[in-house]
Amino acid sequence: MSVERILFGEMPDGREVYKYIITNSNDYSAHVLTLGATLCSFYAEDKNGEMRDVLLCFDNVKDHLELSDYQGVVVGPVCNRIGGASIDIGGENFKLTANEKGITCLHSGGELGLSLWKAMVTDSDSVEFSYTAADGSHGFPGEKEIKVIYRLTDDNALHIKYEAVSSKDTYLNFTNHAYFNLNGFNNGDILSHSLMIDADRITEVDENSIPTGNNIEVEGTAFDFRSPRIIGKDIDDDNIQLQYTGGYDHNFCINNWDGKLRNIAEAVGDLSGIKMNVYTTLPGVQFYAGNFLKGIKGKDGVPMEKRSGFCLETQYYPDTPHNPDFPSCFYKSTEKYVSETVYQFSV
């Protein structure tokens, strides 16, 4: 096991951005930037014994700042969407940044992914990233001390642990927005990947991708991934939920959630044979099939075309502050938020 730090580039104001490379004994490696605590590369072995980078991202600071669709960044303090771009806490209304269609707060305005984090090597297999979000930033109450710890083990599992404490009562819901292509970032679309998600229901959304409050059954629909299903098989089905979002972009409600770390999803690259199992302590996972990627150039100048990557963003459900029947992500001041997600790779 080893951790290497290299200079990645500079912010517009001259501050240096570093990349930390965690490598295990099997030569699997996770590359994480201090900019956005971004998981920018992950090298996994394919069925032929070759190492492939399975993440879409950028190879310079400028593109990351100007072109990003959240590739690999940490998202919070509340990931996903909040309808109406406002929340109520203790009888007080807080107006949030409305950065989607002028009506929705998406990924808390994107602050965490565009900011520099502090980094500290904590062991031969792990790096801790930390950031302080100011009280009132993008409208959210409380100064929030945030930590994200990346750890790569010799069983080829990337552990991502999130911790946060707010100085005021607030909502907290963190994820990583990694776009995976298990055939390699430069190997076309992900439509022939197979995917399994342990969920009997999805969170129904309206035409603006805001939850209606209903969780609908997947049985008999294009959303039934309870056994392995080819991603592209029904992605353009006439199901109104797919029409609203241009393909898969929905929260799947994990079966029998109890807060313990367990396997909730499995994806396999059809060309590489690389398998990724996803474990989490959280109640939901947003499956997004890259419907809105528009060909912007990423690593090595390779265009990130529509559906060239998919996301499995573990989370509390979207718009939880407005849906009291959803699992709660409300935290009292000084109450500690902790969650963990693991992406484990094999062939």
C-alpha positions as CSV (number, residue, x, y, z in Angstrom):
1,M,0.0,0.0,0.0
2,S,1.2,3.5,-0.7
3,V,0.0,7.1,-1.0
4,E,1.7,9.5,-3.4
5,R,1.1,13.3,-3.7
6,I,1.7,15.1,-7.0
7,L,1.0,18.6,-8.2
8,F,-2.1,18.7,-10.4
9,G,-2.3,22.4,-11.3
10,E,-3.3,25.8,-9.9
11,M,-6.5,27.6,-9.2
12,P,-7.1,31.0,-10.9
13,D,-5.8,32.7,-7.8
14,G,-2.5,30.7,-7.8
15,R,-3.4,28.2,-5.1
16,E,-2.0,24.8,-5.8
17,V,-4.2,21.8,-6.5
18,Y,-2.8,18.3,-5.6
19,K,-3.6,14.8,-6.6
20,Y,-3.3,12.0,-4.1
21,I,-2.8,8.5,-5.5
22,I,-3.6,5.5,-3.3
23,T,-2.3,2.3,-4.6
24,N,-2.9,-1.2,-3.2
25,S,-0.8,-4.4,-3.5
26,N,-2.7,-5.4,-6.7
27,D,-1.8,-2.1,-8.5
28,Y,-5.4,-0.9,-8.3
29,S,-5.3,2.8,-7.6
30,A,-7.7,5.7,-6.6
31,H,-6.7,9.2,-7.7
32,V,-8.3,12.0,-5.6
33,L,-7.9,15.8,-6.0
34,T,-7.9,18.5,-3.4
35,L,-10.2,20.4,-5.7
36,G,-13.6,19.2,-4.8
37,A,-12.2,16.1,-3.0
38,T,-12.7,14.7,-6.5
39,L,-12.4,11.0,-7.3
40,C,-10.9,11.6,-10.8
41,S,-9.5,8.2,-11.7
42,F,-9.8,4.6,-10.6
43,Y,-7.7,1.9,-12.2
44,A,-9.1,-1.6,-12.1
45,E,-8.0,-4.9,-13.7
46,D,-10.0,-6.2,-16.7
47,K,-10.6,-9.8,-17.8
48,N,-7.3,-9.7,-19.8
49,G,-5.2,-8.5,-16.9
50,E,-4.9,-4.9,-18.2
51,M,-5.6,-1.9,-16.0
52,R,-8.4,0.4,-17.1
53,D,-9.4,3.8,-15.8
54,V,-13.1,3.5,-15.2
55,L,-14.0,7.1,-14.3
56,L,-15.0,10.0,-16.5
57,C,-13.3,13.3,-15.4
58,F,-10.9,16.1,-16.4
59,D,-7.1,16.2,-16.5
60,N,-6.7,19.9,-15.8
61,V,-8.0,22.5,-13.3
62,K,-9.5,24.9,-15.9
63,D,-11.8,22.3,-17.4
64,H,-12.8,21.0,-14.0
65,L,-13.9,24.5,-12.9
66,E,-15.5,25.5,-16.2
67,L,-17.1,22.4,-17.7
68,S,-17.9,20.1,-14.8
69,D,-21.2,18.1,-14.6
70,Y,-20.1,17.2,-11.1
71,Q,-17.7,14.5,-12.4
72,G,-16.3,12.7,-9.3
73,V,-16.8,15.5,-6.9
74,V,-18.2,15.4,-3.3
75,V,-21.7,16.8,-3.2
76,G,-23.4,18.4,-0.2
77,P,-24.2,19.6,2.4
78,V,-27.4,18.4,0.7
79,C,-27.0,16.4,-2.5
80,N,-29.6,16.1,-5.3
81,R,-32.6,18.4,-5.6
82,I,-34.6,20.5,-3.2
83,G,-37.9,21.7,-4.7
84,G,-38.7,25.4,-4.5
85,A,-35.1,26.1,-3.5
86,S,-36.1,26.7,0.1
87,I,-36.4,24.8,3.4
88,D,-38.1,25.4,6.8
89,I,-36.3,24.8,10.0
90,G,-37.7,25.7,13.4
91,G,-40.4,27.9,11.9
92,E,-37.9,29.9,9.9
93,N,-37.7,29.8,6.1
94,F,-34.3,29.6,4.4
95,K,-34.0,30.6,0.7
96,L,-31.4,28.4,-1.2
97,T,-29.5,28.9,-4.4
98,A,-31.9,28.1,-7.3
99,N,-29.3,26.8,-9.8
100,E,-31.6,24.5,-11.8
101,K,-34.2,26.1,-14.0
102,G,-34.3,29.0,-11.5
103,I,-36.6,27.0,-9.3
104,T,-34.6,24.1,-7.8
105,C,-31.6,23.9,-5.6
106,L,-29.4,21.2,-7.1
107,H,-26.4,19.8,-5.2
108,S,-26.4,22.8,-2.8
109,G,-25.2,25.1,-5.6
110,G,-22.1,22.9,-6.2
111,E,-19.9,24.7,-3.7
112,L,-18.0,21.6,-2.5
113,G,-17.0,20.5,-5.9
114,L,-15.5,23.8,-6.9
115,S,-13.6,24.5,-3.6
116,L,-10.2,23.5,-2.4
117,W,-10.1,21.0,0.4
118,K,-7.3,20.4,2.9
119,A,-5.8,16.9,2.7
120,M,-3.9,14.7,5.2
121,V,-2.5,11.3,4.7
122,T,-3.8,9.2,7.6
123,D,-2.4,5.8,6.8
124,S,-0.6,3.9,4.0
125,D,-4.1,3.2,2.5
126,S,-6.1,6.4,3.2
127,V,-6.3,10.2,2.8
128,E,-8.6,12.5,4.7
129,F,-10.1,15.6,3.0
130,S,-11.6,18.4,5.1
131,Y,-13.6,21.5,4.3
132,T,-15.6,24.2,6.2
133,A,-18.8,25.4,4.6
134,A,-19.8,28.8,6.0
135,D,-23.0,29.5,7.9
136,G,-25.5,30.7,5.3
137,S,-23.5,29.5,2.3
138,H,-26.1,28.9,-0.5
139,G,-28.7,29.6,2.1
140,F,-28.1,26.6,4.4
141,P,-27.9,27.4,8.1
142,G,-24.9,26.4,10.2
143,E,-21.1,26.4,9.8
144,K,-20.4,22.8,8.7
145,E,-17.2,21.0,9.3
146,I,-17.0,18.3,6.7
147,K,-14.6,15.3,6.4
148,V,-14.3,12.7,3.6
149,I,-12.0,9.8,4.0
150,Y,-10.9,7.7,1.0
151,R,-9.4,4.3,1.8
152,L,-8.4,1.6,-0.7
153,T,-8.0,-1.9,0.6
154,D,-6.2,-5.0,-0.7
155,D,-9.6,-6.6,-1.6
156,N,-9.9,-3.8,-4.2
157,A,-12.6,-1.9,-2.3
158,L,-12.6,1.9,-2.3
159,H,-14.2,3.0,1.0
160,I,-15.6,6.6,1.2
161,K,-16.6,7.7,4.7
162,Y,-18.4,11.0,5.2
163,E,-18.5,12.9,8.5
164,A,-20.0,16.3,9.2
165,V,-21.1,18.5,12.1
166,S,-23.1,21.8,11.9
167,S,-23.2,24.6,14.3
168,K,-27.0,25.0,13.7
169,D,-29.8,22.6,13.1
170,T,-29.8,21.7,9.4
171,Y,-30.1,19.0,6.7
172,L,-27.1,16.9,5.7
173,N,-26.9,14.5,2.8
174,F,-23.5,13.8,1.1
175,T,-22.5,11.7,-1.9
176,N,-19.9,11.3,-4.6
177,H,-21.0,12.1,-8.1
178,A,-18.5,9.7,-9.9
179,Y,-19.4,8.8,-13.5
180,F,-18.4,5.2,-14.1
181,N,-17.7,3.4,-17.4
182,L,-16.5,-0.1,-16.5
183,N,-15.1,-0.6,-20.0
184,G,-12.9,2.4,-19.5
185,F,-13.5,6.2,-19.8
186,N,-12.5,6.1,-23.4
187,N,-14.6,3.1,-24.5
188,G,-18.0,4.4,-25.7
189,D,-21.3,4.3,-23.9
190,I,-22.5,2.3,-21.0
191,L,-25.8,1.0,-22.5
192,S,-24.5,-2.6,-22.7
193,H,-23.4,-2.7,-19.1
194,S,-25.5,-4.9,-16.8
195,L,-26.8,-3.5,-13.5
196,M,-28.5,-4.9,-10.4
197,I,-30.1,-2.6,-7.7
198,D,-31.7,-4.1,-4.6
199,A,-34.8,-1.9,-4.7
200,D,-38.5,-2.7,-5.0
201,R,-39.4,0.9,-5.4
202,I,-38.2,4.2,-6.9
203,T,-39.1,7.7,-5.8
204,E,-41.6,9.1,-8.3
205,V,-40.8,12.5,-9.7
206,D,-42.6,15.3,-11.6
207,E,-41.6,17.0,-14.8
208,N,-38.9,19.0,-12.9
209,S,-37.4,15.9,-11.3
210,I,-38.9,16.8,-7.9
211,P,-40.3,13.9,-5.8
212,T,-44.1,13.7,-5.7
213,G,-43.9,12.0,-2.3
214,N,-44.9,8.6,-3.7
215,N,-42.5,5.7,-4.0
216,I,-43.7,3.5,-6.9
217,E,-43.2,-0.2,-7.5
218,V,-40.6,-1.3,-10.1
219,E,-42.1,-4.6,-10.8
220,G,-43.1,-4.9,-14.5
221,T,-41.5,-1.7,-15.4
222,A,-38.2,-0.5,-17.0
223,F,-37.0,0.2,-13.5
224,D,-36.9,-3.4,-12.3
225,F,-33.2,-4.0,-11.7
226,R,-33.7,-6.4,-8.9
227,S,-31.9,-9.0,-11.1
228,P,-29.2,-8.0,-13.6
229,R,-30.6,-6.0,-16.5
230,I,-28.9,-4.4,-19.5
231,I,-28.9,-0.6,-18.9
232,G,-29.9,0.3,-22.5
233,K,-32.6,-2.3,-22.8
234,D,-35.5,-0.1,-21.9
235,I,-33.9,3.3,-21.3
236,D,-36.0,5.0,-23.9
237,D,-39.2,3.3,-22.9
238,D,-42.4,5.4,-23.0
239,N,-42.7,5.2,-19.2
240,I,-43.6,8.8,-18.2
241,Q,-40.9,8.7,-15.5
242,L,-38.2,8.1,-18.1
243,Q,-39.7,10.7,-20.4
244,Y,-39.5,13.3,-17.6
245,T,-35.8,12.7,-17.1
246,G,-34.6,11.7,-20.5
247,G,-33.6,8.2,-19.3
248,Y,-32.7,6.9,-15.9
249,D,-32.2,9.6,-13.3
250,H,-34.1,8.4,-10.2
251,N,-33.7,7.5,-6.6
252,F,-34.0,3.8,-5.9
253,C,-35.3,3.0,-2.4
254,I,-33.0,0.3,-0.9
255,N,-34.8,-2.7,0.4
256,N,-34.8,-3.3,4.2
257,W,-32.6,-0.3,5.0
258,D,-31.3,-0.5,8.5
259,G,-28.3,1.8,8.5
260,K,-25.8,-1.0,8.2
261,L,-23.2,-1.3,5.5
262,R,-24.3,-3.8,2.9
263,N,-24.3,-4.6,-0.8
264,I,-27.0,-2.7,-2.7
265,A,-25.9,-2.8,-6.3
266,E,-23.7,-4.5,-8.8
267,A,-22.6,-3.4,-12.3
268,V,-20.6,-5.2,-14.9
269,G,-18.8,-3.8,-18.0
270,D,-19.6,-5.9,-21.1
271,L,-16.3,-5.4,-22.8
272,S,-13.9,-5.4,-19.8
273,G,-15.6,-8.0,-17.5
274,I,-14.9,-5.5,-14.6
275,K,-17.6,-5.9,-11.9
276,M,-18.3,-3.2,-9.4
277,N,-20.3,-4.0,-6.2
278,V,-21.7,-1.0,-4.3
279,Y,-22.2,-1.1,-0.5
280,T,-23.7,1.7,1.6
281,T,-25.2,2.6,5.0
282,L,-27.7,5.0,3.3
283,P,-31.3,4.3,2.3
284,G,-31.2,5.4,-1.3
285,V,-29.1,5.4,-4.5
286,Q,-29.5,7.7,-7.4
287,F,-29.0,5.8,-10.7
288,Y,-28.2,8.4,-13.4
289,A,-27.3,7.2,-16.9
290,G,-25.5,10.3,-18.1
291,N,-28.5,11.5,-20.1
292,F,-27.4,15.1,-20.2
293,L,-23.7,14.7,-21.0
294,K,-23.1,16.8,-24.1
295,G,-19.7,15.8,-25.6
296,I,-17.5,18.1,-23.5
297,K,-13.9,16.9,-23.6
298,G,-12.5,15.1,-20.6
299,K,-9.3,13.2,-19.9
300,D,-7.0,12.8,-22.9
301,G,-9.4,15.0,-24.9
302,V,-12.0,12.2,-25.0
303,P,-15.5,13.6,-25.4
304,M,-18.0,12.7,-22.7
305,E,-20.9,11.9,-24.9
306,K,-24.5,11.2,-23.8
307,R,-24.7,8.0,-21.7
308,S,-20.9,7.4,-21.8
309,G,-20.9,7.1,-18.0
310,F,-23.4,6.2,-15.2
311,C,-23.6,7.3,-11.5
312,L,-24.7,5.3,-8.5
313,E,-24.9,8.1,-5.9
314,T,-25.7,6.8,-2.5
315,Q,-27.9,9.2,-0.5
316,Y,-30.9,10.0,1.6
317,Y,-33.9,10.5,-0.8
318,P,-34.1,13.7,-2.9
319,D,-36.1,16.6,-1.4
320,T,-36.3,14.9,1.9
321,P,-36.9,18.3,3.8
322,H,-40.3,18.4,2.1
323,N,-41.3,14.8,2.5
324,P,-41.7,13.8,6.2
325,D,-42.4,10.2,5.3
326,F,-38.9,9.8,3.7
327,P,-36.0,8.7,5.9
328,S,-34.9,11.9,7.7
329,C,-31.6,13.7,7.0
330,F,-32.3,16.4,9.6
331,Y,-29.4,16.9,12.1
332,K,-29.5,18.9,15.3
333,S,-26.6,21.3,15.9
334,T,-23.5,19.5,17.0
335,E,-25.1,16.1,16.1
336,K,-22.6,14.1,14.0
337,Y,-23.5,13.0,10.5
338,V,-21.7,9.7,9.5
339,S,-22.2,7.5,6.4
340,E,-20.1,5.1,4.4
341,T,-20.1,3.9,0.8
342,V,-17.9,1.3,-0.8
343,Y,-17.2,0.5,-4.4
344,Q,-15.5,-2.9,-4.7
345,F,-14.0,-4.1,-8.0
346,S,-13.4,-7.6,-9.3
347,V,-13.5,-9.5,-12.6
